């Protein structure tokens, strides 16, 4: 694990706010020279802390969609069963997130489809594919209250 300091966190916070920030703007945010900031950025990228760059899209501006949270419980809990299910999740673009969780269920999915009928067809297809689903529970998202980046405040730094 890479040890981060407050300057690294400033760089990461600036990039989370604006992935298109200029190198000069990033250096100013971090109170560094452009060369020193560039070196830190390259180190963070090489270490994999920065996994990539992307745009945050406002789905409401793109049209109407159904967002659904789905609890999944598998029939069997062998390693091969988990792998089969997870590979199926990776293949499906409408499943925008899939988390393995502890507790009474095995996975929590976030699914975005054009409408509820499309969601149901997706679930029907997953059940027909026999990827090990025992039970699923569907929760329709009526309003997203908060969606944000990684909470950098929780990271302990090496320097005060």
N, C-alpha and C positions, 0 to 999 in steps of 0.2 A: 504494500500500500504506500502510495506516494504521500510524503508529509507536505502539507500545504501551510503557507503562512497567510497573513492578512492581505498581502499584495496579491497573491494567487487568487484569493477569494474575491478581491475587488475586480480582477480580470474576469473571473467566471461570472460574477453578478452582472457585469456590464454586458457580457456576451449573451447571457440569458435574457436580458432586457432588450438587446438589439444585436442580433447576430450579424447585421450588416454594418456595424460600427467600423469606421476607418481605423487603420493602424495608429494613426496620429491621435484620434479620439480615444482609442483604447489606452494608449500611453498616458494621455492626460488624465483619464479616469483613475488610473493606477498610480499617478504621480511618479512616473518613470520616464526615462529617455525612450525614444522609439526603439533603439537597438536593444536595450535591456528588456523592454516589454516584449519585443519580438522573440527574444531568447526564451523568456518564460512561457510565452504562448506555444512555441515549438516544443518545449519540454512537456507541457500539459497535453498537447496533442499526441506526442510520441508515447507518453505514459498511458494514453487511452482515457484520461480523465474527460477530455473533450471527445466524445464519440462521433460527432459529426455536426453539421450545420443544417438547419432547416427553417422553414417559414411557419409561423403560427397562422392558421387559417380561421376566418370567421365563418363557420358553417352556415349561419343564418343568412349570410350574403350569397351563398351558393345555391340555396333552395331549401325546400322542406325535407327533413329527414327524420327517421325514427331512431332514437338512441335507446338501447336496451341493455340493462345489466342482467347477467344470467349467472345463477349459482349452478354448478355442475358437481354431481357426485358420480364417481365411477363404480361399476359393478365389482371390479376386482382391483386389488392394490399391489400387483406385482410390477416390477420395474418396466417390463415390456408393455404393460397396459398403459402406464404413464407415458412412455415414449410414443406409443401409437397415437394416443390422444393429442399429445403436444405437437407431433408432426402434422396432424390434421389441422390444428389451430394455426400453425405457421403458414399453411397453404391457403387459408381463407382470408382474402383482403377485407371483408366486412367485419372481421373480428379485429378491432383496433388495439385491444389489449387483452392479455390472458395472464392471470396471476395464479400460481399454485398457492393455496392458503392452508393454514392449520385450523383445526376446529371441526365442526360438523360437516363441512363440505370440502371438496378437493380443489375446485377452481372457481375463480370469479372472472367473468368475461365482460368486456364492454364491446357492444356490437352496434354498428351504424349501418342502416339499410334505408332504401328509399321510402319504405312504409312498413307497417306491421305485417301485411301479407307477405312481403319479401322476407321479413325476419322469420315468419313461420315456415316458409319454404326452405330457408337455410337450416333451421332446426330439424325439419323433417328429413332433409338430405343427410345431416349429420347422424341422425338416428338410423337411417337406412344404410349408411356406410359402416355401421357396426364398429364404431371406434371405442366402445366400452362405456357409453353413457348409461347410467342406471336411472338417475333422476335429474331433472332440471327445473329451476324455478325462474320465472321471468319477471323483471321489474322494469316498467316503462319509465324512462326519465322524462319528467314533465318540465324541468327547468334545471340547468346547471348553475349552481350558485358560485362555485369556485373551481378554477382549473389553473394550475400554476406550475412553474418549474421546480427544480430541486431546492429544498429549503437550506441554503448555504449557511444559515445562522446556526445550524446544529453541529457544524464541523468545528472540532477543536483545532486551534492552530498551534504551531510550534513556537511562535513569538507572541508576546503580549501586545 
